[in-house]
Amino acid sequence: MPTLTRAARSCLNYLGKIESSLVTVILSVMTVTVFMQVFFRYVVKASLPFSEELARYLMVWAVFIGASMGARQGAHIGVEAIANLFPKSLKKFSIILSGSLSVLFCIVITWLGFQVVSFIMQTGQKSPSMEIPMFYAYLAVPVGCMLMGIRFIEATVYRYRDLQNEEEGQ
């Protein structure tokens, strides 16, 4: 199993910084939006028409980008559950199998997600209160799954390498 080159590691680290920054900004904007909605509803006695919709779309983006960050750290329990079903002698195989199944899932969801986004773009559907094109909200699914697929590949390479180093050290 090949290891990641220095350039690939550098790109993945840069991608990680972008993911972290995006999630931080998204969650910050979402928090401010919800706070403003509460303030306007209970203090000013007039609600903001866009706040709930914006908060919902921001949450979807944060979840899918956050799922990518979780895949990088091996936080998705399904990956470990598959790998732990196999005996120790088949550990390398189980790492590759679980990583491959995870990447395959991400590829399928990314492909289907882009089809849905393409359809939404063709229909010209807009959100009810903000009146932005709805494909921006739906785009979170394929983008997040594409990032997750990249992160599953990265995690699989690292887990395989760590197991190989562990075996060589024995």
MOURTA-V12550 format. One record per backbone hydrogen bond with DSSP energy under -1.0 kcal/mol. NH is the residue of the N-H (numbers start at 1). CO is the residue of the C=O. E is the energy in kcal/mol with one decimal. If there is no record, write none. Layout:
# MOURTA-V12550
NH_CO_E, NH_CO_E
This chain:
# MOURTA-V12550
9_5_-2.6, 10_6_-2.3, 11_7_-2.5, 12_8_-2.7, 13_9_-2.4, 14_10_-2.3, 15_11_-2.6, 16_12_-2.2, 17_13_-1.9, 18_14_-2.1, 19_15_-2.8, 20_16_-2.6, 21_17_-2.5, 22_18_-2.9, 23_19_-2.6, 24_20_-2.3, 25_21_-2.7, 26_22_-3.1, 27_23_-2.7, 28_24_-2.0, 29_25_-2.8, 30_26_-2.6, 31_27_-2.4, 32_28_-2.5, 33_29_-2.6, 34_30_-2.5, 35_31_-2.5, 36_32_-2.8, 37_33_-2.2, 38_34_-2.4, 39_35_-2.7, 40_36_-3.0, 41_37_-2.5, 42_38_-2.5, 43_39_-2.6, 44_39_-1.4, 46_40_-2.5, 54_50_-2.6, 55_51_-2.7, 56_52_-2.1, 57_53_-2.3, 58_54_-2.6, 59_55_-2.1, 60_56_-1.9, 61_57_-2.0, 62_58_-2.6, 63_59_-2.5, 64_60_-2.2, 65_61_-2.4, 66_62_-2.4, 67_63_-2.1, 68_64_-1.2, 69_65_-1.8, 70_66_-2.3, 71_67_-2.1, 72_68_-1.8, 73_69_-1.2, 75_70_-3.1, 79_76_-1.1, 81_77_-2.5, 82_78_-2.0, 83_79_-1.9, 84_80_-2.4, 85_82_-1.2, 90_87_-1.7, 91_88_-1.6, 94_90_-2.5, 95_91_-2.3, 96_92_-2.2, 97_93_-2.9, 98_94_-2.7, 99_95_-2.2, 100_96_-2.6, 101_97_-2.7, 102_98_-2.0, 103_99_-2.5, 104_100_-2.8, 105_101_-2.3, 106_102_-2.1, 107_103_-2.5, 108_104_-2.4, 109_105_-2.5, 110_106_-2.5, 111_107_-2.6, 112_108_-2.8, 113_109_-2.7, 114_110_-2.5, 115_111_-1.6, 116_112_-2.2, 117_113_-2.6, 118_114_-2.4, 119_115_-2.2, 120_116_-2.8, 121_117_-2.4, 122_118_-2.1, 123_119_-2.0, 124_120_-1.2, 125_120_-1.0, 127_132_-2.7, 134_125_-2.7, 136_133_-1.5, 138_134_-1.9, 139_135_-1.9, 140_137_-1.1, 141_138_-1.3, 143_139_-2.0, 144_140_-2.4, 145_141_-2.5, 146_142_-2.3, 147_143_-2.4, 148_144_-2.4, 149_145_-2.5, 150_146_-2.0, 151_147_-2.4, 152_148_-2.6, 153_149_-2.0, 154_150_-2.3, 155_151_-2.9, 156_152_-2.5, 157_153_-2.4, 158_154_-2.3, 159_155_-2.8, 160_156_-2.6, 161_157_-2.5, 162_158_-2.7, 163_159_-2.2, 164_160_-2.4, 165_161_-2.8, 166_162_-2.2, 167_163_-2.3, 168_164_-2.2, 169_165_-1.6
